[in-house]
Amino acid sequence: MEHAQLTGTIIQAAMVVHSELGPGLLESVYEGCLELELMAMGLTVARQVEVPVVYKGKSLGFGFRADLVVHETVVIELKAVDLIKEVHKAQVIS
């Protein structure tokens, strides 16, 4: 599946989950439901994937966990907030 098609499918799944659940739940609830929705669409999904941090060539072990990784190419960082702040953008970029 090409990248644009894959990301379009992911967005579609996220919209289905949001339409079903609405706002106000914990990120972990949306995460679990999105995982199920993506898998129902035939996508491979890994949840809470450890991402290693390398500093000056040395591995520090895992530095953070990606909420979802789809088809081993797209990282999904879920947020259940009223407003996206700069710190949220920084988390996604890193």
NUPANU-827860 format. One record per residue: x, y negated, z negated of N, C-alpha, C in turn. Coordinates in nm, 4 decimals, always signed. Example, Ala and Ser with C-alpha at 12.3 -4.5 7.8 and 13.67 -1.06 7.14 Angstrom:
+----------+----------+----------+----------+----------+----------+----------+----------+----------+
|       nX |       nY |       nZ |      caX |      caY |      caZ |       cX |       cY |       cZ |
+----------+----------+----------+----------+----------+----------+----------+----------+----------+
|  +1.3190 |  +0.5690 |  -0.7800 |  +1.2300 |  +0.4500 |  -0.7800 |  +1.3200 |  +0.3300 |  -0.7800 |
|  +1.2850 |  +0.2250 |  -0.7080 |  +1.3670 |  +0.1060 |  -0.7140 |  +1.2900 |  -0.0030 |  -0.7870 |
+----------+----------+----------+----------+----------+----------+----------+----------+----------+
***
This chain:
+----------+----------+----------+----------+----------+----------+----------+----------+----------+
|       nX |       nY |       nZ |      caX |      caY |      caZ |       cX |       cY |       cZ |
+----------+----------+----------+----------+----------+----------+----------+----------+----------+
|  +0.0854 |  +0.1173 |  +0.0000 |  +0.0000 |  +0.0000 |  +0.0000 |  +0.0900 |  -0.1236 |  +0.0000 |
|  +0.0607 |  -0.2178 |  +0.0860 |  +0.1421 |  -0.3391 |  +0.0918 |  +0.1146 |  -0.4266 |  -0.0298 |
|  +0.2118 |  -0.5120 |  -0.0620 |  +0.2072 |  -0.5924 |  -0.1848 |  +0.0809 |  -0.6783 |  -0.1936 |
|  +0.0461 |  -0.7469 |  -0.0866 |  -0.0711 |  -0.8348 |  -0.0888 |  -0.1987 |  -0.7544 |  -0.1136 |
|  -0.2083 |  -0.6383 |  -0.0532 |  -0.3253 |  -0.5529 |  -0.0733 |  -0.3298 |  -0.5017 |  -0.2169 |
|  -0.2135 |  -0.4624 |  -0.2689 |  -0.2054 |  -0.4126 |  -0.4056 |  -0.2469 |  -0.5195 |  -0.5057 |
|  -0.1920 |  -0.6391 |  -0.4916 |  -0.2269 |  -0.7455 |  -0.5859 |  -0.3737 |  -0.7854 |  -0.5725 |
|  -0.4267 |  -0.7817 |  -0.4514 |  -0.5691 |  -0.8096 |  -0.4319 |  -0.6562 |  -0.7080 |  -0.5039 |
|  -0.6164 |  -0.5808 |  -0.4977 |  -0.6899 |  -0.4747 |  -0.5656 |  -0.6827 |  -0.4926 |  -0.7173 |
|  -0.5662 |  -0.5331 |  -0.7671 |  -0.5498 |  -0.5568 |  -0.9113 |  -0.6395 |  -0.6716 |  -0.9573 |
|  -0.6426 |  -0.7789 |  -0.8804 |  -0.7280 |  -0.8935 |  -0.9148 |  -0.8750 |  -0.8522 |  -0.9139 |
|  -0.9130 |  -0.7739 |  -0.8139 |  -1.0509 |  -0.7243 |  -0.8061 |  -1.0854 |  -0.6435 |  -0.9310 |
|  -0.9949 |  -0.5557 |  -0.9734 |  -1.0186 |  -0.4741 |  -1.0925 |  -1.0307 |  -0.5621 |  -1.2163 |
|  -0.9458 |  -0.6629 |  -1.2279 |  -0.9511 |  -0.7536 |  -1.3430 |  -1.0838 |  -0.8292 |  -1.3469 |
|  -1.1335 |  -0.8672 |  -1.2310 |  -1.2615 |  -0.9380 |  -1.2254 |  -1.3767 |  -0.8459 |  -1.2655 |
|  -1.3681 |  -0.7191 |  -1.2271 |  -1.4706 |  -0.6221 |  -1.2671 |  -1.4717 |  -0.6083 |  -1.4193 |
|  -1.3534 |  -0.5940 |  -1.4777 |  -1.3436 |  -0.5794 |  -1.6236 |  -1.3991 |  -0.7034 |  -1.6926 |
|  -1.3590 |  -0.8210 |  -1.6455 |  -1.4065 |  -0.9440 |  -1.7095 |  -1.5581 |  -0.9584 |  -1.6946 |
|  -1.6116 |  -0.9230 |  -1.5782 |  -1.7567 |  -0.9309 |  -1.5571 |  -1.8314 |  -0.8362 |  -1.6504 |
|  -1.7731 |  -0.7195 |  -1.6725 |  -1.8348 |  -0.6193 |  -1.7601 |  -1.8293 |  -0.6606 |  -1.9063 |
|  -1.7139 |  -0.7097 |  -1.9509 |  -1.6913 |  -0.7348 |  -2.0934 |  -1.7139 |  -0.8792 |  -2.1365 |
|  -1.6895 |  -0.9734 |  -2.0461 |  -1.6968 |  -1.1142 |  -2.0828 |  -1.5770 |  -1.1552 |  -2.1676 |
|  -1.5761 |  -1.2788 |  -2.2150 |  -1.4638 |  -1.3287 |  -2.2947 |  -1.4763 |  -1.2910 |  -2.4419 |
|  -1.3649 |  -1.3110 |  -2.5157 |  -1.3703 |  -1.3030 |  -2.6610 |  -1.3193 |  -1.1762 |  -2.7253 |
|  -1.2739 |  -1.0796 |  -2.6459 |  -1.2230 |  -0.9558 |  -2.7046 |  -1.0710 |  -0.9606 |  -2.7172 |
|  -1.0151 |  -0.8633 |  -2.7855 |  -0.8701 |  -0.8541 |  -2.8006 |  -0.8051 |  -0.8132 |  -2.6681 |
|  -0.6812 |  -0.8571 |  -2.6502 |  -0.6072 |  -0.8205 |  -2.5290 |  -0.5996 |  -0.6692 |  -2.5117 |
|  -0.5847 |  -0.5965 |  -2.6210 |  -0.5717 |  -0.4512 |  -2.6132 |  -0.6968 |  -0.3861 |  -2.5536 |
|  -0.8131 |  -0.4450 |  -2.5772 |  -0.9373 |  -0.3926 |  -2.5205 |  -0.9369 |  -0.4129 |  -2.3694 |
|  -0.9036 |  -0.5349 |  -2.3262 |  -0.8973 |  -0.5627 |  -2.1825 |  -0.7914 |  -0.4755 |  -2.1155 |
|  -0.6808 |  -0.4557 |  -2.1842 |  -0.5710 |  -0.3741 |  -2.1305 |  -0.6183 |  -0.2313 |  -2.1029 |
|  -0.6830 |  -0.1715 |  -2.2012 |  -0.7310 |  -0.0352 |  -2.1851 |  -0.8346 |  -0.0226 |  -2.0747 |
|  -0.9259 |  -0.1192 |  -2.0699 |  -1.0299 |  -0.1161 |  -1.9668 |  -0.9717 |  -0.1407 |  -1.8276 |
|  -0.8759 |  -0.2319 |  -1.8180 |  -0.8127 |  -0.2573 |  -1.6879 |  -0.7347 |  -0.1356 |  -1.6422 |
|  -0.6676 |  -0.0697 |  -1.7343 |  -0.5966 |  +0.0536 |  -1.6991 |  -0.6943 |  +0.1552 |  -1.6389 |
|  -0.8073 |  +0.1761 |  -1.7035 |  -0.9071 |  +0.2711 |  -1.6534 |  -0.9608 |  +0.2285 |  -1.5174 |
|  -0.9884 |  +0.1003 |  -1.5012 |  -1.0421 |  +0.0491 |  -1.3750 |  -0.9418 |  +0.0687 |  -1.2607 |
|  -0.8155 |  +0.0392 |  -1.2873 |  -0.7115 |  +0.0553 |  -1.1848 |  -0.6930 |  +0.2022 |  -1.1481 |
|  -0.6952 |  +0.2887 |  -1.2476 |  -0.6812 |  +0.4318 |  -1.2214 |  -0.8011 |  +0.4839 |  -1.1415 |
|  -0.9200 |  +0.4330 |  -1.1688 |  -1.0397 |  +0.4727 |  -1.0937 |  -1.0296 |  +0.4293 |  -0.9472 |
|  -0.9493 |  +0.3252 |  -0.9218 |  -0.9274 |  +0.2775 |  -0.7854 |  -0.8137 |  +0.3531 |  -0.7174 |
|  -0.7596 |  +0.4532 |  -0.7867 |  -0.6561 |  +0.5369 |  -0.7279 |  -0.5142 |  +0.4855 |  -0.7437 |
|  -0.4936 |  +0.3879 |  -0.8318 |  -0.3601 |  +0.3314 |  -0.8521 |  -0.2898 |  +0.4017 |  -0.9677 |
|  -0.1584 |  +0.4067 |  -0.9603 |  -0.0809 |  +0.4607 |  -1.0719 |  -0.0523 |  +0.3457 |  -1.1684 |
|  -0.0759 |  +0.3729 |  -1.2955 |  -0.0637 |  +0.2682 |  -1.3968 |  +0.0142 |  +0.3227 |  -1.5156 |
|  +0.1115 |  +0.2449 |  -1.5617 |  +0.1828 |  +0.2762 |  -1.6852 |  +0.1502 |  +0.1649 |  -1.7843 |
|  +0.1267 |  +0.2039 |  -1.9087 |  +0.0846 |  +0.1082 |  -2.0109 |  +0.1931 |  +0.0928 |  -2.1172 |
|  +0.2144 |  -0.0314 |  -2.1623 |  +0.3120 |  -0.0636 |  -2.2661 |  +0.4515 |  -0.0103 |  -2.2296 |
|  +0.4982 |  -0.0518 |  -2.1137 |  +0.6261 |  -0.0056 |  -2.0601 |  +0.7400 |  -0.0841 |  -2.1247 |
|  +0.8360 |  -0.0112 |  -2.1803 |  +0.9524 |  -0.0757 |  -2.2403 |  +1.0401 |  -0.1346 |  -2.1299 |
|  +1.0747 |  -0.2612 |  -2.1457 |  +1.1599 |  -0.3301 |  -2.0491 |  +1.2903 |  -0.3654 |  -2.1198 |
|  +1.4026 |  -0.3120 |  -2.0701 |  +1.5298 |  -0.3381 |  -2.1377 |  +1.5780 |  -0.4817 |  -2.1152 |
|  +1.6523 |  -0.5305 |  -2.2105 |  +1.7163 |  -0.6610 |  -2.1977 |  +1.8661 |  -0.6382 |  -2.1891 |
|  +1.9281 |  -0.6992 |  -2.0893 |  +2.0728 |  -0.6918 |  -2.0727 |  +2.1284 |  -0.8321 |  -2.0939 |
|  +2.2217 |  -0.8422 |  -2.1860 |  +2.2843 |  -0.9704 |  -2.2169 |  +2.4335 |  -0.9582 |  -2.1951 |
|  +2.4851 |  -1.0394 |  -2.1035 |  +2.6276 |  -1.0379 |  -2.0690 |  +2.6751 |  -0.8963 |  -2.0382 |
|  +2.5920 |  -0.8269 |  -1.9623 |  +2.6300 |  -0.6931 |  -1.9170 |  +2.6065 |  -0.5813 |  -2.0172 |
|  +2.5558 |  -0.6134 |  -2.1338 |  +2.5337 |  -0.5107 |  -2.2358 |  +2.3847 |  -0.4946 |  -2.2634 |
|  +2.3415 |  -0.3707 |  -2.2635 |  +2.2017 |  -0.3425 |  -2.2915 |  +2.1740 |  -0.3563 |  -2.4403 |
|  +2.0674 |  -0.4265 |  -2.4720 |  +2.0261 |  -0.4428 |  -2.6112 |  +1.9136 |  -0.3455 |  -2.6461 |
|  +1.8904 |  -0.2493 |  -2.5583 |  +1.7744 |  -0.1629 |  -2.5748 |  +1.6555 |  -0.2344 |  -2.5145 |
|  +1.5366 |  -0.1954 |  -2.5523 |  +1.4232 |  -0.2645 |  -2.4920 |  +1.4029 |  -0.3986 |  -2.5589 |
|  +1.3639 |  -0.4966 |  -2.4794 |  +1.3449 |  -0.6312 |  -2.5302 |  +1.1992 |  -0.6670 |  -2.5477 |
|  +1.1169 |  -0.6106 |  -2.4615 |  +0.9735 |  -0.6352 |  -2.4734 |  +0.8988 |  -0.5241 |  -2.4012 |
|  +0.7697 |  -0.5272 |  -2.4124 |  +0.6850 |  -0.4279 |  -2.3461 |  +0.5957 |  -0.4993 |  -2.2455 |
|  +0.5952 |  -0.4477 |  -2.1242 |  +0.5026 |  -0.4975 |  -2.0234 |  +0.3668 |  -0.4334 |  -2.0517 |
|  +0.2620 |  -0.5122 |  -2.0500 |  +0.1292 |  -0.4580 |  -2.0796 |  +0.0950 |  -0.3438 |  -1.9843 |
|  +0.1006 |  -0.3713 |  -1.8556 |  +0.0736 |  -0.2695 |  -1.7540 |  +0.1723 |  -0.2852 |  -1.6398 |
|  +0.2117 |  -0.1736 |  -1.5804 |  +0.2913 |  -0.1750 |  -1.4574 |  +0.2163 |  -0.0880 |  -1.3573 |
|  +0.1852 |  -0.1472 |  -1.2426 |  +0.1052 |  -0.0789 |  -1.1412 |  +0.1946 |  -0.0403 |  -1.0241 |
|  +0.1870 |  +0.0850 |  -0.9858 |  +0.2655 |  +0.1409 |  -0.8736 |  +0.4154 |  +0.1110 |  -0.8865 |
|  +0.4627 |  +0.1005 |  -1.0094 |  +0.6033 |  +0.0736 |  -1.0393 |  +0.6555 |  -0.0547 |  -0.9746 |
|  +0.5647 |  -0.1459 |  -0.9367 |  +0.6081 |  -0.2690 |  -0.8699 |  +0.5482 |  -0.3963 |  -0.9272 |
|  +0.4262 |  -0.3890 |  -0.9790 |  +0.3589 |  -0.5097 |  -1.0267 |  +0.3443 |  -0.5024 |  -1.1783 |
|  +0.3972 |  -0.6045 |  -1.2460 |  +0.3872 |  -0.6143 |  -1.3914 |  +0.2681 |  -0.7028 |  -1.4246 |
|  +0.1827 |  -0.6536 |  -1.5138 |  +0.0657 |  -0.7303 |  -1.5562 |  +0.0840 |  -0.7679 |  -1.7028 |
|  +0.0790 |  -0.8969 |  -1.7296 |  +0.0841 |  -0.9495 |  -1.8656 |  -0.0530 |  -1.0071 |  -1.8955 |
|  -0.1281 |  -0.9410 |  -1.9811 |  -0.2639 |  -0.9837 |  -2.0121 |  -0.2648 |  -1.0915 |  -2.1193 |
|  -0.3559 |  -1.1859 |  -2.1046 |  -0.3761 |  -1.2900 |  -2.2051 |  -0.5253 |  -1.3055 |  -2.2283 |
|  -0.5646 |  -1.3084 |  -2.3534 |  -0.7035 |  -1.3338 |  -2.3912 |  -0.7048 |  -1.4633 |  -2.4719 |
|  -0.6925 |  -1.5743 |  -2.4004 |  -0.6817 |  -1.7057 |  -2.4639 |  -0.7743 |  -1.8044 |  -2.3939 |
|  -0.8037 |  -1.9146 |  -2.4619 |  -0.8867 |  -2.0190 |  -2.4025 |  -0.8100 |  -2.1005 |  -2.2993 |
|  -0.6794 |  -2.1157 |  -2.3225 |  -0.5983 |  -2.2023 |  -2.2389 |  -0.4600 |  -2.1409 |  -2.2217 |
|  -0.4111 |  -2.1388 |  -2.0994 |  -0.2756 |  -2.0898 |  -2.0733 |  -0.1770 |  -2.2005 |  -2.1112 |
|  -0.0877 |  -2.1698 |  -2.2049 |  +0.0118 |  -2.2665 |  -2.2513 |  +0.1464 |  -2.2387 |  -2.1838 |
|  +0.2395 |  -2.3304 |  -2.2001 |  +0.3721 |  -2.3143 |  -2.1401 |  +0.4418 |  -2.1885 |  -2.1898 |
|  +0.4229 |  -2.1534 |  -2.3169 |  +0.4863 |  -2.0339 |  -2.3715 |  +0.4327 |  -1.9092 |  -2.3016 |
|  +0.3054 |  -1.9092 |  -2.2623 |  +0.2495 |  -1.7950 |  -2.1890 |  +0.3134 |  -1.7839 |  -2.0513 |
|  +0.3320 |  -1.8975 |  -1.9853 |  +0.3977 |  -1.8985 |  -1.8543 |  +0.5410 |  -1.8468 |  -1.8668 |
|  +0.6101 |  -1.8892 |  -1.9722 |  +0.7483 |  -1.8448 |  -1.9941 |  +0.7551 |  -1.6936 |  -2.0154 |
|  +0.6587 |  -1.6395 |  -2.0862 |  +0.6549 |  -1.4935 |  -2.1074 |  +0.6437 |  -1.4194 |  -1.9755 |
|  +0.5579 |  -1.4668 |  -1.8887 |  +0.5378 |  -1.4023 |  -1.7588 |  +0.6633 |  -1.4139 |  -1.6721 |
|  +0.7243 |  -1.5292 |  -1.6715 |  +0.8433 |  -1.5517 |  -1.5893 |  +0.9581 |  -1.4644 |  -1.6365 |
|  +0.9753 |  -1.4509 |  -1.7687 |  +1.0871 |  -1.3723 |  -1.8187 |  +1.0625 |  -1.2250 |  -1.7949 |
+----------+----------+----------+----------+----------+----------+----------+----------+----------+
***
